[in-house]
Amino acid sequence: MKILFAPISIGAGLLAGFVAQKIFERLWAVVDDEEPPEPDNREAPVVKLLVALAIEGAVFRLVKGLTDRGARKGFAALTGAWPGDDPAREDA
């Protein structure tokens, strides 16, 4: 089942990255009028960089986790098999 789920997982991951980037851009616009600082920018204030990275990391993890979970639930609904670790099967 993992082989069948791999393309779905990759597609969902790409979609999640795109959606997370758009959400981060909108959230950052509320925080600051300027573009978020990049770590390689020597002039970027550390506090501003920390805030940008924390928001970006939280958004990406949240969106990716929810997307992955949804893809797995959809796959399981279609195939009847959960792609990944299934504690219910291990207890049996």
DSSP file (Angstrom, degrees, kcal/mol; ACC not computed):
  #  RESIDUE AA STRUCTURE BP1 BP2  ACC     N-H-->O    O-->H-N    N-H-->O    O-->H-N    TCO  KAPPA ALPHA  PHI   PSI    X-CA   Y-CA   Z-CA
    1    1 A M     >        0   0    0      0, 0.0     4,-2.0     0, 0.0     5,-0.2   0.000 360.0 360.0 360.0 -30.5    0.0    0.0    0.0
    2    2 A K  H  >  +     0   0    0      1,-0.2     4,-1.4     2,-0.2     0, 0.0   0.871 360.0  52.5 -62.3 -35.0    2.9    2.4    0.7
    3    3 A I  H  4 S+     0   0    0      1,-0.2    -1,-0.2     2,-0.2     3,-0.1   0.898 110.4  47.4 -67.6 -39.9    3.9    2.3   -3.0
    4    4 A L  H  4 S+     0   0    0      1,-0.2     4,-0.5     2,-0.1    -1,-0.2   0.826 113.3  49.0 -68.6 -31.3    0.4    3.2   -4.1
    5    5 A F  H  X S+     0   0    0     -4,-2.0     4,-2.7     1,-0.2     3,-0.3   0.736  90.2  83.0 -81.1 -22.6    0.2    6.0   -1.6
    6    6 A A  H  X S+     0   0    0     -4,-1.4     4,-2.5     1,-0.2     5,-0.2   0.891  91.3  45.9 -53.7 -50.0    3.6    7.5   -2.5
    7    7 A P  H  > S+     0   0    0      0, 0.0     4,-2.4     0, 0.0    -1,-0.2   0.883 114.1  49.9 -63.2 -34.7    2.3    9.6   -5.5
    8    8 A I  H  > S+     0   0    0     -4,-0.5     4,-2.7    -3,-0.3    -2,-0.2   0.921 111.3  49.3 -65.7 -43.3   -0.7   10.8   -3.5
    9    9 A S  H  X S+     0   0    0     -4,-2.7     4,-2.3     2,-0.2    -1,-0.2   0.901 111.3  48.7 -62.7 -42.7    1.6   11.8   -0.6
   10   10 A I  H  X S+     0   0    0     -4,-2.5     4,-2.2    -5,-0.2    -2,-0.2   0.935 113.4  46.6 -64.7 -46.4    4.0   13.7   -3.0
   11   11 A G  H  X S+     0   0    0     -4,-2.4     4,-2.3     1,-0.2    -2,-0.2   0.913 113.0  48.9 -62.0 -43.0    1.2   15.6   -4.6
   12   12 A A  H  X S+     0   0    0     -4,-2.7     4,-2.7     1,-0.2    -1,-0.2   0.885 109.9  52.8 -64.4 -38.0   -0.4   16.4   -1.3
   13   13 A G  H  X S+     0   0    0     -4,-2.3     4,-2.2     2,-0.2    -2,-0.2   0.904 109.6  47.8 -64.3 -41.6    2.9   17.6    0.0
   14   14 A L  H  X S+     0   0    0     -4,-2.2     4,-2.0     2,-0.2    -2,-0.2   0.920 113.6  47.6 -64.6 -43.9    3.4   20.0   -3.0
   15   15 A L  H  X S+     0   0    0     -4,-2.3     4,-2.6     1,-0.2     5,-0.2   0.912 110.7  52.2 -62.2 -42.9   -0.1   21.3   -2.6
   16   16 A A  H  X S+     0   0    0     -4,-2.7     4,-2.9     1,-0.2     5,-0.2   0.899 108.0  51.7 -61.3 -41.2    0.5   21.8    1.2
   17   17 A G  H  X S+     0   0    0     -4,-2.2     4,-2.0     2,-0.2    -1,-0.2   0.904 111.1  47.2 -62.1 -42.0    3.7   23.8    0.5
   18   18 A F  H  X S+     0   0    0     -4,-2.0     4,-1.9     2,-0.2    -2,-0.2   0.936 115.1  45.0 -64.8 -47.1    1.9   26.1   -1.9
   19   19 A V  H  X S+     0   0    0     -4,-2.6     4,-2.4     1,-0.2    -2,-0.2   0.912 112.6  51.5 -64.1 -43.2   -1.0   26.7    0.4
   20   20 A A  H  X S+     0   0    0     -4,-2.9     4,-2.8    -5,-0.2    -1,-0.2   0.886 107.5  53.1 -62.9 -38.9    1.3   27.2    3.4
   21   21 A Q  H  X S+     0   0    0     -4,-2.0     4,-2.4    -5,-0.2    -1,-0.2   0.917 110.2  47.5 -62.5 -42.9    3.3   29.8    1.5
   22   22 A K  H  X S+     0   0    0     -4,-1.9     4,-2.0     2,-0.2    -2,-0.2   0.905 112.7  48.7 -65.3 -41.6    0.2   31.7    0.7
   23   23 A I  H  X S+     0   0    0     -4,-2.4     4,-2.5     2,-0.2    -2,-0.2   0.928 111.5  50.0 -63.2 -44.7   -1.0   31.6    4.3
   24   24 A F  H  X S+     0   0    0     -4,-2.8     4,-3.1     1,-0.2     5,-0.2   0.917 108.3  53.0 -60.7 -43.3    2.4   32.7    5.6
   25   25 A E  H  X S+     0   0    0     -4,-2.4     4,-1.6     1,-0.2    -1,-0.2   0.905 111.4  46.1 -60.0 -41.2    2.5   35.6    3.1
   26   26 A R  H  X S+     0   0    0     -4,-2.0     4,-0.8     2,-0.2    -1,-0.2   0.907 114.1  47.6 -68.9 -40.9   -1.0   36.8    4.4
   27   27 A L  H >X S+     0   0    0     -4,-2.5     4,-1.3     1,-0.2     3,-0.8   0.908 110.5  52.0 -65.5 -40.8    0.0   36.4    8.0
   28   28 A W  H 3X S+     0   0    0     -4,-3.1     4,-3.0     1,-0.3    -1,-0.2   0.859 101.1  61.5 -65.5 -33.5    3.3   38.2    7.5
   29   29 A A  H 3< S+     0   0    0     -4,-1.6    -1,-0.3     1,-0.2    -2,-0.2   0.793 103.8  50.6 -62.6 -26.7    1.4   41.1    5.9
   30   30 A V  H << S+     0   0    0     -4,-0.8    -1,-0.2    -3,-0.8    -2,-0.2   0.838 114.2  44.3 -75.6 -34.3   -0.4   41.6    9.2
   31   31 A V  H  < S-     0   0    0     -4,-1.3     2,-0.3     1,-0.3    -2,-0.2   0.900 128.3  -0.1 -77.0 -43.3    2.9   41.6   11.1
   32   32 A D     <  -     0   0    0     -4,-3.0    -1,-0.3     2,-0.2     0, 0.0  -0.994  51.3-136.7-152.1 149.5    4.9   43.9    8.8
   33   33 A D  S    S+     0   0    0     -2,-0.3     2,-0.1    -3,-0.1    -1,-0.1   0.719  87.1  74.8 -79.0 -22.3    4.6   45.9    5.6
   34   34 A E  S    S-     0   0    0      1,-0.1    -2,-0.2    -6,-0.1     0, 0.0  -0.392  98.0 -86.0 -86.7 166.2    8.0   44.7    4.4
   35   35 A E        -     0   0    0      1,-0.1    -1,-0.1    -2,-0.1     3,-0.1  -0.352  56.9 -92.1 -63.6 150.7    9.0   41.4    3.0
   36   36 A P        -     0   0    0      0, 0.0    -1,-0.1     0, 0.0    13,-0.1  -0.412  49.6-104.9 -65.0 143.2    9.9   38.8    5.6
   37   37 A P        -     0   0    0      0, 0.0    -3,-0.0     0, 0.0    16,-0.0  -0.357  27.7-134.6 -70.3 149.1   13.7   38.8    6.3
   38   38 A E    >   -     0   0    0      1,-0.1     3,-1.9    -3,-0.1     6,-0.2  -0.788  17.5-122.4-100.2 146.8   15.8   36.0    4.9
   39   39 A P  T 3  S+     0   0    0      0, 0.0    -1,-0.1     0, 0.0     5,-0.0   0.778 111.0  57.3 -59.7 -26.8   18.5   34.3    7.1
   40   40 A D  T 3  S+     0   0    0      3,-0.0     2,-0.8     2,-0.0     3,-0.1   0.475  80.0 104.6 -85.4  -0.1   21.2   35.2    4.7
   41   41 A N    X   -     0   0    0     -3,-1.9     3,-1.2     1,-0.2    -1,-0.0  -0.728  57.6-161.1 -83.7 111.0   20.5   38.9    4.9
   42   42 A R  T 3  S+     0   0    0     -2,-0.8    -1,-0.2     1,-0.3    -2,-0.0   0.806  88.1  51.3 -61.5 -32.2   23.2   40.4    7.1
   43   43 A E  T 3  S+     0   0    0     -3,-0.1    -1,-0.3     2,-0.1    -2,-0.0   0.530  80.6 115.5 -86.2  -7.0   21.1   43.5    7.8
   44   44 A A  S <  S-     0   0    0     -3,-1.2     2,-0.1    -6,-0.2     3,-0.0  -0.444  73.6-115.1 -68.2 130.2   18.0   41.7    9.0
   45   45 A P     >  -     0   0    0      0, 0.0     4,-2.3     0, 0.0     5,-0.2  -0.436  18.7-133.3 -64.5 137.1   17.1   42.3   12.6
   46   46 A V  H  > S+     0   0    0      1,-0.2     4,-2.8     2,-0.2     5,-0.2   0.888 103.8  52.0 -61.9 -41.5   17.4   39.0   14.6
   47   47 A V  H  > S+     0   0    0      2,-0.2     4,-2.3     1,-0.2    -1,-0.2   0.921 111.0  47.5 -63.0 -43.3   14.1   39.5   16.4
   48   48 A K  H  > S+     0   0    0      2,-0.2     4,-2.4     1,-0.2    -1,-0.2   0.895 112.5  49.9 -64.4 -40.2   12.3   40.1   13.1
   49   49 A L  H  X S+     0   0    0     -4,-2.3     4,-2.7     2,-0.2     5,-0.2   0.910 109.6  51.6 -63.8 -43.3   14.0   37.0   11.6
   50   50 A L  H  X S+     0   0    0     -4,-2.8     4,-2.4     2,-0.2    -2,-0.2   0.918 111.0  47.1 -60.1 -44.6   13.0   34.9   14.6
   51   51 A V  H  X S+     0   0    0     -4,-2.3     4,-2.4     2,-0.2     5,-0.2   0.929 113.2  48.6 -63.7 -45.4    9.3   36.0   14.4
   52   52 A A  H  X S+     0   0    0     -4,-2.4     4,-2.6     1,-0.2    -2,-0.2   0.924 113.8  45.9 -61.8 -45.3    9.3   35.3   10.6
   53   53 A L  H  X S+     0   0    0     -4,-2.7     4,-2.7     2,-0.2     5,-0.2   0.880 112.4  50.7 -67.2 -37.8   10.8   31.9   11.0
   54   54 A A  H  X S+     0   0    0     -4,-2.4     4,-2.3    -5,-0.2     5,-0.2   0.930 113.7  43.9 -66.0 -45.0    8.6   30.9   13.9
   55   55 A I  H  X S+     0   0    0     -4,-2.4     4,-2.6     2,-0.2     5,-0.2   0.938 115.8  48.1 -64.3 -46.3    5.4   31.9   12.0
   56   56 A E  H  X S+     0   0    0     -4,-2.6     4,-2.6    -5,-0.2     5,-0.2   0.918 113.0  47.8 -61.7 -44.6    6.6   30.2    8.8
   57   57 A G  H  X S+     0   0    0     -4,-2.7     4,-2.3     2,-0.2     5,-0.2   0.910 113.0  47.7 -63.6 -43.2    7.6   27.0   10.6
   58   58 A A  H  X S+     0   0    0     -4,-2.3     4,-2.4    -5,-0.2     5,-0.2   0.920 113.6  47.3 -64.8 -44.0    4.3   26.8   12.5
   59   59 A V  H  X S+     0   0    0     -4,-2.6     4,-2.7    -5,-0.2     5,-0.3   0.939 113.6  47.5 -63.6 -47.4    2.2   27.4    9.4
   60   60 A F  H  X S+     0   0    0     -4,-2.6     4,-2.5    -5,-0.2     5,-0.2   0.915 114.0  46.7 -63.0 -42.9    4.1   24.9    7.2
   61   61 A R  H  X S+     0   0    0     -4,-2.3     4,-2.5    -5,-0.2    -1,-0.2   0.915 114.2  47.8 -66.0 -42.3    4.0   22.2    9.9
   62   62 A L  H  X S+     0   0    0     -4,-2.4     4,-2.4    -5,-0.2     5,-0.2   0.947 115.7  42.9 -63.7 -49.6    0.3   22.7   10.6
   63   63 A V  H  X S+     0   0    0     -4,-2.7     4,-2.5    -5,-0.2     5,-0.2   0.918 116.1  48.2 -65.5 -43.4   -0.7   22.7    6.9
   64   64 A K  H  X S+     0   0    0     -4,-2.5     4,-2.8    -5,-0.3     5,-0.2   0.923 112.5  48.9 -64.0 -43.3    1.5   19.8    6.0
   65   65 A G  H  X S+     0   0    0     -4,-2.5     4,-2.3    -5,-0.2    -2,-0.2   0.920 114.1  44.7 -62.8 -44.9    0.2   17.7    9.0
   66   66 A L  H  X S+     0   0    0     -4,-2.4     4,-2.3    -5,-0.2    -1,-0.2   0.889 115.0  48.8 -67.4 -39.0   -3.4   18.4    8.2
   67   67 A T  H  X S+     0   0    0     -4,-2.5     4,-2.6    -5,-0.2    -2,-0.2   0.917 112.0  48.4 -66.7 -43.5   -2.9   17.7    4.5
   68   68 A D  H  X S+     0   0    0     -4,-2.8     4,-2.4    -5,-0.2    -2,-0.2   0.923 112.4  48.9 -62.3 -44.6   -1.0   14.5    5.1
   69   69 A R  H  X S+     0   0    0     -4,-2.3     4,-2.4    -5,-0.2    -1,-0.2   0.920 112.1  48.5 -61.6 -44.2   -3.7   13.3    7.5
   70   70 A G  H  X S+     0   0    0     -4,-2.3     4,-2.5     2,-0.2    -2,-0.2   0.896 110.6  50.7 -63.3 -41.1   -6.5   14.2    5.1
   71   71 A A  H  X S+     0   0    0     -4,-2.6     4,-2.5     2,-0.2    -1,-0.2   0.905 111.5  48.5 -63.7 -41.0   -4.7   12.4    2.2
   72   72 A R  H  X S+     0   0    0     -4,-2.4     4,-2.5     2,-0.2    -2,-0.2   0.903 111.8  48.7 -66.1 -41.4   -4.3    9.3    4.4
   73   73 A K  H  X S+     0   0    0     -4,-2.4     4,-2.1     2,-0.2    -2,-0.2   0.909 113.0  48.0 -65.3 -40.8   -7.9    9.3    5.5
   74   74 A G  H  X S+     0   0    0     -4,-2.5     4,-1.9     2,-0.2    -2,-0.2   0.913 112.0  49.1 -64.7 -43.1   -9.0    9.7    1.9
   75   75 A F  H  X S+     0   0    0     -4,-2.5     4,-2.7     1,-0.2     6,-0.4   0.916 111.9  49.1 -61.6 -43.7   -6.7    6.9    0.7
   76   76 A A  H  X S+     0   0    0     -4,-2.5     4,-2.4     1,-0.2    -1,-0.2   0.872 109.1  52.8 -65.3 -36.7   -8.0    4.6    3.5
   77   77 A A  H  < S+     0   0    0     -4,-2.1    -1,-0.2     1,-0.2    -2,-0.2   0.876 115.3  41.3 -65.8 -36.2  -11.6    5.4    2.6
   78   78 A L  H  < S+     0   0    0     -4,-1.9    -2,-0.2    -5,-0.1    -1,-0.2   0.872 130.7  23.4 -77.9 -38.0  -11.0    4.5   -1.0
   79   79 A T  H  < S-     0   0    0     -4,-2.7    -3,-0.2     2,-0.2    -2,-0.2   0.678  92.3-126.7-105.3 -20.9   -8.8    1.4   -0.5
   80   80 A G  S  < S+     0   0    0     -4,-2.4     2,-0.4    -5,-0.4    -4,-0.2   0.490  79.0 102.3  83.2   2.6   -9.8    0.2    3.0
   81   81 A A        -     0   0    0     -6,-0.4    -2,-0.2   -80,-0.0    -1,-0.2  -0.974  69.9-132.2-124.0 133.8   -6.1    0.2    4.1
   82   82 A W        -     0   0    0     -2,-0.4     2,-1.1    -3,-0.1    -9,-0.1  -0.718  21.1-134.4 -82.5 124.4   -4.4    2.8    6.2
   83   83 A P  S    S+     0   0    0      0, 0.0     2,-0.3     0, 0.0    -7,-0.1  -0.675  73.9   9.5 -82.7 100.5   -1.1    3.9    4.6
   84   84 A G  S    S-     0   0    0     -2,-1.1     2,-0.2     2,-0.0    -2,-0.1  -0.865 113.5  -6.4 131.2-166.3    1.4    3.9    7.4
   85   85 A D        -     0   0    0     -2,-0.3     0, 0.0     1,-0.1     0, 0.0  -0.424  54.4-172.5 -66.4 133.0    1.5    2.8   11.0
   86   86 A D    >>  -     0   0    0     -2,-0.2     4,-1.4     1,-0.1     3,-1.2  -0.864  11.2-167.8-130.0  97.3   -1.8    1.6   12.3
   87   87 A P  H 3> S+     0   0    0      0, 0.0     4,-1.7     0, 0.0     5,-0.2   0.805  86.9  63.7 -55.4 -30.9   -1.8    0.9   16.0
   88   88 A A  H 3> S+     0   0    0      1,-0.2     4,-0.7     2,-0.2    -2,-0.0   0.868 104.4  46.2 -63.4 -35.2   -5.2   -0.9   15.7
   89   89 A R  H <4 S+     0   0    0     -3,-1.2     3,-0.2     1,-0.2    -1,-0.2   0.831 108.5  56.0 -75.7 -31.3   -3.6   -3.6   13.5
   90   90 A E  H  < S+     0   0    0     -4,-1.4    -2,-0.2     1,-0.2    -1,-0.2   0.825 104.5  53.2 -70.2 -30.9   -0.6   -4.0   15.8
   91   91 A D  H  <        0   0    0     -4,-1.7    -1,-0.2     1,-0.2    -2,-0.2   0.756 360.0 360.0 -74.5 -24.3   -2.8   -4.8   18.8
   92   92 A A     <        0   0    0     -4,-0.7    -1,-0.2    -3,-0.2    -2,-0.1   0.477 360.0 360.0 -73.1 360.0   -4.7   -7.6   17.0
